[in-house]
């Protein structure tokens, strides 16, 4: 399953935007970059005074990858990043361009059993990052998000993804409904998560080419998105709470797909 996400199968996987850099912070996210894509790391900033095992591991990885490394005071880090939990580890990296619709379809066509996760207007970058992290764990080919009125894949989302954003592509599309239609025409089936659905996720075959769609925080799937779904499914819930956090719902749906695929 992971072979679907090899660099050879990823259009534009190694294509960065040399004119744009971004800051990635947090131990896990920076370590993943240094391990998988050291050529994209322009500089590593370590908080002065950090000599613990994780900081030493980051320093060794930076030196092994030939990356510039600088010790920097906590105050200067705060000035650069603002009020975020950076764990004293920051990487300045060459931005990796997200997939567009054309690249997404080019990757899907030769992979008829592809598993995708689509987020219909998720607003919180923490939720976006958590979804990318779980998608990576479940061998999803990509995560699809709309360009407008949705959380971008920024430094906050990357930290929440704990490095998964460097191995699982995020496809940013102009019109999610159109993209879902094109994915259906490419042979994938669309499965949307909805609390009012009659069928449970476990009752639907999730072993072939599937796009799992979860909606925004609070509002759920838009009506236009629902109309493009082949199935609407709900997740089991025995408590008083009506709906789950979007990243939790995405995780449960992804792991149900993984369970079925491993069983088959």
N, C-alpha and C positions, 0 to 999 in steps of 0.2 A: 504493500500500500504506500509506503513512504517513497517508493521509486517514482511515483507520480509527481513528486515535488523536487526532484533533482534539478540542479541548475541547467542541465541540458534540455529539460522539458519546460523551462521557464522563459518565455519570450521577454527580453529586456532585463533578465535577472541580474546581470552585472552592469547595467547601464545606469550610472548615477548622473546627477546634474552638477557638473564641475563648478557652476557659478553659485551654488547654494550650499551652505553648511547648516548643520543643526547640532544641538547639544543633546546628548543622551546621558541620563544620569541613573545612578543606582548600581549596586554591585552586580546583580544578575544580568541586567541589560548590557552593561559595559563588557562584562566577561564574555557574553555571547558574541558580541561584536568582535572582540579581540581573537576569539577562537575561530569564528566562521568567516569573518570578512576583515582581517587586519588591514588590507589594502585601502579600505574606506576610512580608517581611523587616522585623522590628521594629528591629533594631540590628545593625550590623557592628562587630566588634572587630578591630583591626589591631595586631599587635605593635609596640610602640614601637621606632623605629630602622629598621624595614623601609621602604626607599625604592626598592627595585628595580622593574623594569618591571611585574611581575605585581601587586605591591602597589599601584602607582599605577593600574593598570587596575581593580582592585577598588575603589579609592577613587573613581575617576571614575564607575564604574557605580553605586555607592551614592549618590553625589550626584545623578546623573542620575535615579535612581529615587526621589529624595526620602527616602532612608533615613538614619536617624541613624547617625553614625560616631564611634567612640571609639578613641583610641590607648591601649593598655594594656600594662603591663610583662609581660615573659615569665613572671615569678613568679606574677602574678595569673592569667594564662592557665592555667598549670600547676595552680593551685589549683582552678580551675573545671572543667578537663577531665580532670585526672589524667595518667597516663602514656600519651599518644597522640601521634601525629605530626600535629599540627594545622597545620603550615606557617605559623604566625603569622597565620592568617586564620580567623575564626569568625563565624558569623551566628546571631543569636537570631531564630527564626522562629515564626510561628503554625503549629501542627501541621496538616498536611493529613490528614484522615481517610482511611484505606485503604478500598478498595472492600470491600463485603460480598458474599455470594453473590448476593443479589438484584440488586445493581448490576452484577455481572459478567454474569449471564444477560441483563439488559436491554441490555447493550452487545453481546453476542454474537448475539442473535436477528436484528437487522437486518444482520449482517455474516457471511454464510454462509461466506466464505473466511477467517475469522479464524484467526490463528496465536497460540496461547497456550503458555506454558511453566509447568509445574507442578513444584514441588519437594516431594518426599515426605519431609519431616522433615530437611532440611538444617540442621546444627547451628551451623556457623561463620558468623558475620555477614560475614566477608570473602568467603566463597564466595557467600553470598546477594547481596551487592553486586556481585560480578563477574558473576553470572548476570543480574541486572537490567541491568547495563551492556551485555552482549551481546544480551539480548532487545531492548533499545532499538535497537541497531545493526542488528538483523535485522527491525525493524518489527513485532515481536510486539505484540499488543494489550494484554496484561497478563501479569504473573507471579502465579501462584497459590501460596499457602503455607498450611499449617495453622496454626491459632491456638496449639495446644499442642505441646510437645515439638519445637520448631523455633526457629531463630534469628529474632528479631524484626527489623523494619526500623528499627534504631537508628542512632545517629550513626556508628558504625563501619561498618555496612553502607552507609550513605549516602555516606561518603567513598570506599569501594571502588567504588561505583557511578559516581563522578565526575560527578554531576549527572543521571544517567539516571533516578534515582528521582523526579525532578521532571517527567519527560515520559512515563514508562511506569508506569501504575498497578500497585500491588501489591494483590492481592485476598487478604484474610485470611479463611479459612473455618473453620467449626467441625469439619466432617467432610469430609476430602478425598475419600474414597470416594463419599460421597453427591454431592458437587459434580461429580465425574467422571461419575457416572451421569446427572445432570441435563444436563451438557454434551453427553453422547451423545444424550439425548432431544432436545436442541436442534439436532442434526444434525452435531455434530463427531465426528471419529474420534480415538481415544486411542492414542498411540504411546509405549510405554515402552522405556527403554534398559536392557538387561540383558546382562551379559557372556556369559551362557550361551544367548542367543537364537540361533536357526538362521539367520535372515535378517539381512543387513546393511541399514543405514539407506538406502543408495543404491538398494536393490531395492524400496523401498516408496514409493508415491505420497504425497508430502508437500505437494502443491500446493493441496488444498482446505482446508476447515475442519479444523484439526488441533490437538490438545493434545499437546505433547511433555512426557513425564514422566521425570524423573531422580530417583534415590533418594538416600538419605542417605549421608554419608561412611562407607565401610566396609561397612555392611549392605546398601546398595542399596535396591531397591524392596521394600516389604512385600508379603506374599502377597495381602492384600486388594486392594492397589493393582494388582498384576499381573492379578488376575482381572477387573478393569475395563478392561484394555487390549485393544484390537482387534488390535494387533500388538505383539510384542516384537522389538526390533532390537538388534544389536550394532554397535559402531563398529570400524573396522579397526585392528588392533594387531599389529605384527610383532615387538615386543620381548618381554623376559622378564617385564615387569610385568603382572600379571593385570588390573588395572583402572586407570582414569584418575581424576584429581581430578574431583570433581563439577562444578566450574565449567568445566573443560576439556571434559568430556563434553557438558554442556549447550551449550557454544559450538559444538562439532562438529556436534551434531544440529541446532541452529538454522541454522547456515550451510549444511548440506545441504538443509534446507527452503528457504532463500533461493536457493541455486543452482538447485534445481528450478523454483522460481517464476519466477526471472528467465529461465531457459531457455524456459519455456512462454510 
